[in-house]
Amino acid sequence: MRVLHVVGNLDADAGGSTSAAFHVCGYLLAHSVDAQLAGTWEGPGAAEYITEQWPELVVHGFERRAPRHYWHSPSLRRWLWQHARSFDLLVVNGLFKFPFVDAARAARRAAVPYLVQPHGSLDPYDLRKHRVAKRVYGPLVARPLLSWSAGAIVTSERERTQLVTYGADVDVHVVPLPVAALVRPGDGERFRRSIGVSPEAPLVLFLSRIDQKKGLERLLHALRAIVSSRPTLKLVIVGGVEDRRYAERLEALAAELGVTSSLIWAGLRIGESKWDAFASADVFTLPSDYENFGIVVIEALLAERPVVISDGVYIASDLADEGVADVCGQDVPSLVAALERVLSDKNRAEAMARRGRQAVQARFAPEAATAAVMDVYRAAHARGRAPSAGDN
């Protein structure tokens, strides 16, 4: 089978949906599926981090034009129209920007089936962003795009129950994401040296995109409460910044709360440096309002880090049931309490972290996730082509 995954942004700061797509492609290649990746980028070197991890993966990158924040790329659109028919199946990793609509329309024109993987973009929380535009776009564009598809793939049962389809009749498949295995443990001391933190200082790690849904305001308020009794503690924020104005608001809030000296902005870290960051942490936290999956949580558990996550992370209840994560609410007091439990009882935290690695290796093993997604792909391909533009 020949499969093309289409993403919006191939750059290193693209976020979870791109990471999910290229890892799926990599594992498909390992199972003798001819999987390729296409999307927009800032330039030809932008996707080197992908090919370093998956050297055999063919990546098709195309320049963006205005409006760039919608990943508009006429050259990608032309390429899709020319090449869609050479694939057995397209996977569209989103809905609300140009590459996803272009890919679905190209597949329909070429009578090639396609699947939609929304990566949370059809969740009520996410739909609140730009809600006026989406209220118009949803029925006019998203509903037919879903209706024409061979199905939708979500990553958790909770995401499936929350899915907004604008009335489209679409088959929904729950398939967990394959999470890249940790090749070798990171060097926590090396990371601490790089950011000027002593080996003895307690370190709380946040590693994700700097985004309003991630609960960073709550985390800064929690930091103020914790450093009152732990003055040497550092909160290290690792991640790329898309919205500079939002990052500036966070910096202003940190100054207002008096925690600037306890806060380190470490920027985007990928590859070996990311695993070094995990290894440096006494606790990893992701206190998000909403996460449809949370690859980074699984990565933290693979790195044997104690984990504190909010109940807005859709796999939180699964991890809590396994006894491998402390789950807090979406409020400051419960976040403080959860972080303090981990920081105060190292034996419990270390035991939980060891169980966490074992649990995710069993539950989210790449082999099982890849086998499941291949079953969905085969079924979509067997059902035949997408309705062409001339169909009624």
C-alpha positions in Angstrom: 0.0 0.0 0.0 1.2 3.5 -0.8 0.1 6.1 1.8 0.5 9.9 1.9 0.2 11.8 5.1 -0.5 15.5 4.7 0.4 17.9 7.5 0.2 21.7 7.7 3.7 22.6 9.0 6.9 20.5 8.7 9.1 22.9 10.8 10.6 21.7 14.0 8.2 23.8 16.1 5.2 22.4 14.4 3.8 20.6 17.4 2.1 17.3 18.2 0.1 16.7 15.0 3.2 16.8 12.8 5.2 14.7 15.2 2.3 12.1 15.3 2.1 12.0 11.5 5.8 11.5 10.8 6.2 8.8 13.5 3.2 6.9 12.1 4.9 7.1 8.7 8.1 5.9 10.1 6.5 2.9 11.7 4.5 2.1 8.6 7.8 2.1 6.6 9.1 -0.5 9.1 6.1 -2.6 8.3 6.7 -2.4 4.5 4.1 0.3 3.8 5.3 2.9 1.4 4.4 5.9 3.6 5.3 9.5 2.6 4.8 12.9 4.2 3.9 16.2 2.6 3.4 19.7 4.0 4.7 23.3 4.1 7.9 24.5 5.5 10.1 27.6 6.0 12.8 26.1 3.8 14.4 22.8 2.6 16.4 22.3 5.9 13.4 22.7 8.1 12.5 19.0 8.2 16.0 17.6 8.8 14.9 16.7 12.4 12.4 14.3 10.8 14.8 12.6 8.4 17.4 12.3 11.1 14.9 10.1 13.0 13.5 8.3 9.9 16.1 8.4 7.2 14.0 6.3 4.7 11.0 8.6 5.0 10.3 10.7 1.9 9.3 14.2 2.9 7.8 16.6 0.3 8.1 20.2 1.5 6.6 23.3 -0.1 7.0 27.0 0.5 4.3 29.0 2.2 2.6 32.1 0.9 0.4 34.7 2.5 -1.6 34.1 4.6 1.3 32.1 6.1 -0.5 31.3 9.4 -3.0 29.3 7.5 -0.1 27.4 5.8 -1.2 28.5 2.4 0.9 26.9 -0.3 -0.1 27.0 -4.0 2.8 24.8 -4.8 1.6 22.1 -2.4 -1.9 22.4 -3.9 -0.5 21.8 -7.4 1.6 18.9 -6.3 -1.3 17.2 -4.6 -3.5 17.6 -7.7 -0.7 16.1 -9.8 0.3 13.2 -7.5 -2.7 12.2 -5.4 -3.7 9.5 -7.8 -0.3 7.8 -7.4 -1.3 6.9 -3.8 -3.7 4.3 -2.5 -4.8 6.4 0.5 -4.3 9.9 1.8 -4.4 10.8 5.5 -5.3 14.4 6.2 -3.9 15.6 9.5 -6.3 18.4 10.3 -9.3 20.4 8.9 -9.2 24.1 9.3 -6.2 25.2 7.1 -5.3 25.2 3.4 -3.2 22.0 3.2 -6.0 19.8 4.6 -8.8 21.1 2.3 -6.4 21.0 -0.6 -5.5 17.3 0.2 -9.1 16.2 0.6 -10.1 17.9 -2.7 -7.2 16.4 -4.5 -8.1 13.0 -3.3 -11.7 13.4 -4.3 -10.7 14.6 -7.7 -8.4 11.6 -8.2 -11.0 9.2 -6.7 -8.6 8.1 -4.0 -9.9 7.4 -0.5 -8.8 9.6 2.3 -9.0 9.5 6.1 -9.2 12.6 8.4 -7.1 12.7 11.6 -8.3 15.9 13.4 -5.8 15.8 16.3 -8.3 17.5 18.6 -9.4 20.2 16.1 -13.0 18.9 16.3 -13.2 19.0 20.1 -15.5 21.7 21.6 -12.6 23.2 23.4 -10.6 23.7 20.3 -13.5 24.9 18.3 -13.8 27.9 20.7 -10.7 29.4 19.0 -11.8 31.5 16.0 -15.3 30.3 16.8 -17.1 32.8 14.5 -15.1 31.8 11.5 -15.4 28.1 12.4 -19.2 28.5 12.8 -19.3 29.4 9.1 -16.5 27.1 8.0 -17.8 24.0 9.8 -21.0 23.4 7.9 -19.7 24.7 4.6 -16.3 23.0 4.4 -15.7 20.7 7.3 -19.0 18.8 7.1 -18.6 17.8 3.4 -14.9 17.1 3.9 -15.8 14.6 6.6 -18.7 13.2 4.6 -16.6 12.5 1.6 -13.9 10.8 3.7 -13.4 7.1 4.3 -13.5 7.8 8.1 -11.9 9.7 10.9 -9.2 8.6 13.3 -9.0 9.8 16.9 -6.5 8.8 19.6 -8.7 8.2 22.6 -12.3 7.2 23.5 -12.8 10.5 25.2 -11.9 12.4 22.0 -14.4 10.2 20.1 -17.2 11.1 22.4 -16.4 14.8 22.2 -16.1 14.8 18.4 -18.0 17.5 16.5 -18.8 16.5 13.0 -21.3 19.2 12.0 -23.8 16.6 11.1 -21.5 14.5 8.9 -22.1 10.8 8.9 -18.5 9.5 9.4 -17.0 6.3 10.7 -14.8 7.1 13.7 -11.9 4.8 14.7 -10.0 5.0 18.0 -6.3 4.3 17.4 -3.6 5.3 19.9 -0.5 7.0 18.5 2.7 5.1 18.3 5.2 6.9 20.5 8.9 6.7 19.6 10.9 4.5 21.9 13.7 6.0 24.0 16.9 4.9 22.3 19.1 5.8 25.2 18.6 7.6 28.5 19.2 11.4 28.4 21.9 13.2 30.2 20.2 15.3 32.9 23.4 16.8 34.2 24.3 18.0 30.7 20.9 19.7 30.3 21.2 21.4 33.8 24.6 22.7 32.9 23.3 24.1 29.7 20.7 26.2 31.5 22.8 27.0 34.6 20.9 24.9 37.2 22.8 23.1 39.9 22.4 19.3 40.3 20.9 19.7 43.7 18.1 22.1 42.8 14.6 20.6 42.5 13.5 20.9 38.9 9.9 20.9 37.5 9.8 20.5 33.8 7.2 21.7 31.3 7.9 20.5 27.8 5.4 21.3 25.1 4.3 24.2 22.8 3.9 27.5 24.5 0.1 27.8 23.9 -2.8 29.2 25.8 -4.4 25.8 26.3 -1.4 24.4 28.2 -2.3 25.8 31.6 0.9 27.8 32.0 -0.8 30.7 33.9 -1.9 28.1 36.5 1.6 26.7 36.6 3.2 30.1 37.3 0.7 30.7 40.1 1.6 27.2 41.4 5.3 28.1 41.2 4.8 31.0 43.5 3.1 28.8 46.1 5.8 26.1 45.9 8.9 28.3 46.0 7.7 29.9 49.2 8.8 26.7 50.9 11.3 25.5 48.3 13.3 28.6 47.4 15.9 26.7 45.3 13.3 25.1 43.0 13.3 25.9 39.3 10.5 25.7 36.8 12.0 25.0 33.3 9.8 25.7 30.3 10.9 23.9 27.1 9.0 24.6 23.9 8.6 26.6 20.8 6.8 29.9 20.7 4.2 30.6 18.0 2.5 33.6 19.6 5.2 36.0 20.9 2.6 38.3 22.5 1.3 35.4 24.6 4.8 34.5 25.7 5.3 38.2 26.7 2.2 38.1 28.8 3.5 35.0 30.6 6.8 36.8 31.2 4.9 39.8 32.6 2.8 37.5 34.8 5.9 35.8 36.2 7.3 39.3 37.1 4.1 40.3 38.7 4.1 37.1 40.8 7.7 37.5 41.7 8.9 34.2 40.3 11.1 35.3 37.5 14.2 34.2 39.3 12.7 30.7 39.7 11.7 30.4 36.0 13.9 29.4 33.1 12.8 29.6 29.4 14.9 26.9 27.7 13.5 27.3 24.2 12.7 24.5 21.8 14.6 21.2 22.3 14.4 18.3 20.0 16.2 15.0 19.6 18.9 14.2 22.1 18.4 17.5 23.9 14.8 16.8 24.5 15.6 13.5 26.3 18.3 15.3 28.3 15.6 17.7 29.5 13.4 14.8 30.6 16.3 13.2 32.4 17.0 16.5 34.3 13.5 16.7 35.9 12.4 15.7 39.3 8.8 15.9 38.0 7.3 16.5 34.5 4.0 18.5 34.4 1.4 19.2 31.7 -1.5 21.0 33.4 -3.4 21.6 30.1 -7.0 22.7 29.7 -7.2 20.2 27.0 -5.0 17.6 25.2 -6.6 15.0 22.9 -3.7 12.6 23.6 -0.5 14.0 24.9 2.5 12.3 23.2 4.9 14.2 25.5 3.3 12.6 28.6 4.1 9.2 27.2 7.6 10.3 26.4 8.1 11.5 30.0 6.9 8.1 31.3 9.3 6.4 28.9 12.1 8.5 30.3 11.0 7.3 33.8 10.0 10.7 35.1 7.3 11.2 37.7 4.3 12.9 36.0 1.7 15.4 37.1 -1.0 16.1 34.5 -4.4 17.7 34.6 -7.7 15.9 34.0 -7.8 17.9 30.7 -5.3 15.4 29.2 -7.6 12.8 27.6 -5.5 9.8 28.6 -5.2 11.0 32.2 -7.8 8.6 33.6 -6.1 5.7 31.8 -2.7 6.6 33.4 -4.3 7.2 36.8 -6.0 3.8 36.6 -2.5 2.3 36.0 -1.2 4.2 39.0 1.6 5.9 37.0 0.5 9.6 37.0 -0.7 12.1 39.5 -3.8 13.8 38.1 -4.9 17.2 39.2 -7.8 19.4 38.3 -7.7 22.6 36.3 -7.1 24.8 39.3 -4.0 26.1 41.1 -4.5 24.4 44.5 -4.8 20.9 43.1 -1.8 21.4 40.8 0.2 22.6 43.8 -0.9 19.6 45.9 0.0 17.1 43.1 3.4 18.7 42.6 4.1 18.7 46.3 3.2 15.0 46.6 5.8 14.1 44.1 8.5 16.5 45.4 7.9 15.4 49.0 8.0 11.6 48.5 10.9 10.7 46.2 10.6 6.9 46.9 6.9 7.0 45.8 7.7 9.2 42.8 10.5 6.9 41.6 8.4 3.8 42.0 5.6 5.4 40.1 8.0 6.4 37.3 9.4 2.9 37.0 5.8 1.5 36.7 5.1 4.2 34.2 7.7 3.1 31.7 6.5 -0.5 31.9 2.9 0.5 31.6 3.3 2.7 28.5 5.5 0.1 26.8 2.7 -2.4 27.2 -0.2 -0.1 26.4 1.2 2.3 23.8 3.8 0.0 22.1 4.5 1.3 18.5 4.0 -2.2 17.1 0.4 -2.5 18.5 -0.6 1.0 17.4 0.9 0.5 13.9 -0.9 -2.8 13.5 -4.2 -1.1 14.5 -3.8 1.8 12.1 -2.8 -0.5 9.3 -6.1 -2.3 9.8 -8.0 1.0 9.5 -6.0 1.9 6.3 -6.7 -1.4 4.7 -10.4 -1.2 5.4 -10.6 2.3 4.0 -8.7 1.3 0.9 -10.9 -1.8 0.5 -14.1 0.3 0.6 -12.8 2.0 -2.5 -12.3 5.5 -3.9 -13.5 8.8 -2.5 -16.6 10.2 -4.3 -15.4 12.3 -7.2 -16.3 15.9 -7.7 -18.9 14.8 -10.3 -20.7 12.3 -8.0 -24.1 13.2 -6.6 
